[in-house]
Amino acid sequence: KPHPDVATTYNNIGSVYDSMGKYPEALAEYKKALKMRLAVYGTEKPHPDLANIYNNINSLHRRMGKYSEALAECKTSQN
């Protein structure tokens, strides 16, 4: 069952991989966190926990030089 604390753990693992420069692994963990938080909070109204993960994914894409993907994450987080 999806739980916000488990999503936080995925996000934290993603952050560790990100710090290690293991960007594909970080992205996979961030995506797990995002999927779980979307399951918990839904898509009807914005939630700060979703914005946090979108920001992490955005930052990761920028470090990888994937600027169009970074911009897309920014726009998604605004919705």
ROFI-654889 format. One record per residue (C-alpha): x, z, y; residue number from 1; residue in one letter. Coordinates in pm, whole numbers, padded with zeros to 5 digits. Example, Ala and Ser with C-alpha at 12.3 -4.5 7.8 and 13.67 -1.06 7.14 Angstrom:
<recs>
+--------+--------+--------+-----+------+
|     xx |     zz |     yy | pos | code |
+--------+--------+--------+-----+------+
|  01230 |  00780 | -00450 |   1 |    A |
|  01367 |  00714 | -00106 |   2 |    S |
+--------+--------+--------+-----+------+
</recs>
This chain:
<recs>
+--------+--------+--------+-----+------+
|     xx |     zz |     yy | pos | code |
+--------+--------+--------+-----+------+
|  00000 |  00000 |  00000 |   1 |    K |
|  00144 | -00092 |  00343 |   2 |    P |
|  00261 |  00205 |  00548 |   3 |    H |
|  00424 |  00210 |  00894 |   4 |    P |
|  00703 |  00440 |  00775 |   5 |    D |
|  00804 |  00193 |  00505 |   6 |    V |
|  00803 | -00081 |  00767 |   7 |    A |
|  01033 |  00135 |  00980 |   8 |    T |
|  01271 |  00163 |  00686 |   9 |    T |
|  01280 | -00217 |  00647 |  10 |    Y |
|  01343 | -00249 |  01018 |  11 |    N |
|  01628 |  00004 |  01002 |  12 |    N |
|  01786 | -00175 |  00707 |  13 |    I |
|  01761 | -00497 |  00907 |  14 |    G |
|  01939 | -00329 |  01197 |  15 |    S |
|  02225 | -00220 |  00972 |  16 |    V |
|  02266 | -00570 |  00832 |  17 |    Y |
|  02249 | -00703 |  01188 |  18 |    D |
|  02529 | -00469 |  01297 |  19 |    S |
|  02737 | -00584 |  00999 |  20 |    M |
|  02692 | -00948 |  01102 |  21 |    G |
|  02488 | -01023 |  00789 |  22 |    K |
|  02224 | -01213 |  00980 |  23 |    Y |
|  02029 | -01376 |  00695 |  24 |    P |
|  01990 | -01037 |  00525 |  25 |    E |
|  01889 | -00877 |  00854 |  26 |    A |
|  01627 | -01144 |  00916 |  27 |    L |
|  01482 | -01096 |  00567 |  28 |    A |
|  01444 | -00720 |  00626 |  29 |    E |
|  01295 | -00770 |  00972 |  30 |    Y |
|  01044 | -01016 |  00826 |  31 |    K |
|  00946 | -00760 |  00558 |  32 |    K |
|  00894 | -00501 |  00831 |  33 |    A |
|  00688 | -00744 |  01037 |  34 |    L |
|  00471 | -00844 |  00743 |  35 |    K |
|  00402 | -00481 |  00657 |  36 |    M |
|  00324 | -00380 |  01013 |  37 |    R |
|  00089 | -00674 |  01052 |  38 |    L |
| -00086 | -00554 |  00737 |  39 |    A |
| -00115 | -00205 |  00884 |  40 |    V |
| -00206 | -00285 |  01245 |  41 |    Y |
| -00362 | -00630 |  01212 |  42 |    G |
| -00344 | -00908 |  01465 |  43 |    T |
| -00650 | -00827 |  01675 |  44 |    E |
| -00467 | -00633 |  01945 |  45 |    K |
| -00098 | -00586 |  02030 |  46 |    P |
|  00084 | -00280 |  01899 |  47 |    H |
|  00419 | -00153 |  02031 |  48 |    P |
|  00563 | -00135 |  01679 |  49 |    D |
|  00505 | -00508 |  01638 |  50 |    L |
|  00674 | -00583 |  01970 |  51 |    A |
|  00979 | -00385 |  01857 |  52 |    N |
|  01023 | -00597 |  01545 |  53 |    I |
|  00962 | -00922 |  01732 |  54 |    Y |
|  01231 | -00811 |  01978 |  55 |    N |
|  01476 | -00743 |  01694 |  56 |    N |
|  01409 | -01086 |  01544 |  57 |    I |
|  01444 | -01245 |  01888 |  58 |    N |
|  01779 | -01075 |  01949 |  59 |    S |
|  01903 | -01177 |  01606 |  60 |    L |
|  01812 | -01542 |  01665 |  61 |    H |
|  01996 | -01535 |  02000 |  62 |    R |
|  02311 | -01396 |  01835 |  63 |    R |
|  02287 | -01673 |  01576 |  64 |    M |
|  02258 | -01933 |  01854 |  65 |    G |
|  01900 | -02023 |  01750 |  66 |    K |
|  01756 | -02020 |  02098 |  67 |    Y |
|  01433 | -02208 |  02027 |  68 |    S |
|  01347 | -01959 |  01752 |  69 |    E |
|  01432 | -01671 |  01987 |  70 |    A |
|  01200 | -01811 |  02251 |  71 |    L |
|  00922 | -01854 |  01996 |  72 |    A |
|  00952 | -01487 |  01894 |  73 |    E |
|  00928 | -01384 |  02259 |  74 |    C |
|  00611 | -01584 |  02304 |  75 |    K |
|  00463 | -01447 |  01981 |  76 |    T |
|  00529 | -01089 |  02089 |  77 |    S |
|  00334 | -01147 |  02410 |  78 |    Q |
|  00014 | -01230 |  02223 |  79 |    N |
+--------+--------+--------+-----+------+
</recs>
